[in-house]
């Protein structure tokens, strides 16, 4: 009798557990069936969320005028400056706490402005200055290489239309430093350079310099080294540089002049 009772108890326990598993399984099947039966809806729930998403306070901010925003900004700045003055002149715990709270408010607004600025830039590429003038180091190398290629074409175009007057003094140390820079550009691009000595001296790079025939006074040359661009067709003489300038700066000035005069390719 005892074994029979134990057997019946075991069966009851087994069927109880089985019933529970079946109950849970049936609810799972119903849930899955419901999901698959409703597959016609697909991901419309996601689309509804997307459609219902609206910028925070879009309605309120769209009604704010620039005058109102300026007034609010001025008020906030005055409050911050006032709180700072109190904290510095009367550094009580209360005054310092007030200043810190206002300061944090300004920082939060500045942080939000910066985040929104970046988002607008990312979404509106025509406003992104870094696309044309990259700030990332890895991109700047490519930018400078491309810019140098453009400069080379512009300078070559400049060479076809312009010559250079180079005024110097043999006793001028800056002239001695600048002469190799100019000579390098002359050799590299074939620029025609007429070297004019104001004191009868020479430079190693320009041993065949000519003496000044009054042109320096006519152009008002007072500082050497001085470089002028001459356009033979129009007889126009344009100041290019005074004093020592680097090769990169000289190329930039030639490119700017060429673009301004319309001699770019």
Number of C-alpha atoms within 10 A of each C-alpha: 6 7 8 9 10 11 12 12 12 12 12 12 12 12 12 12 12 12 12 12 12 12 12 12 12 12 12 12 12 13 12 12 12 11 13 12 11 10 11 9 10 11 9 11 10 10 11 10 10 10 9 9 9 10 7 8 8 9 10 8 10 8 9 10 10 9 9 11 12 11 12 12 13 12 12 16 15 12 16 20 15 13 21 20 15 17 19 13 10 12 13 12 10 12 17 18 14 18 22 16 13 19 18 12 14 16 12 12 11 12 12 12 12 12 12 12 11 13 11 13 15 12 10 10 11 11 11 15 11 14 12 9 12 16 12 9 9 9 13 14 12 12 17 13 11 12 12 15 12 15 18 15 15 21 28 20 17 25 19 13 15 21 19 22 21 22 26 31 20 16 14 14 13 16 20 19 15 19 19 16 17 21 16 14 17 15 10 10 15 15 21 16 21 17 23 24 22 21 13 14 16 21 20 10 15 17 10 13 20 16 16 16 11 10 13 16 10 8 12 9 18 11 12 20 23 21 23 22 21 20 16 11 8 7 8 11 16 15 15 16 19 15 13 18 16 12 15 11 11 18 18 15 15 20 23 16 20 21 15 10 10 10 18 18 12
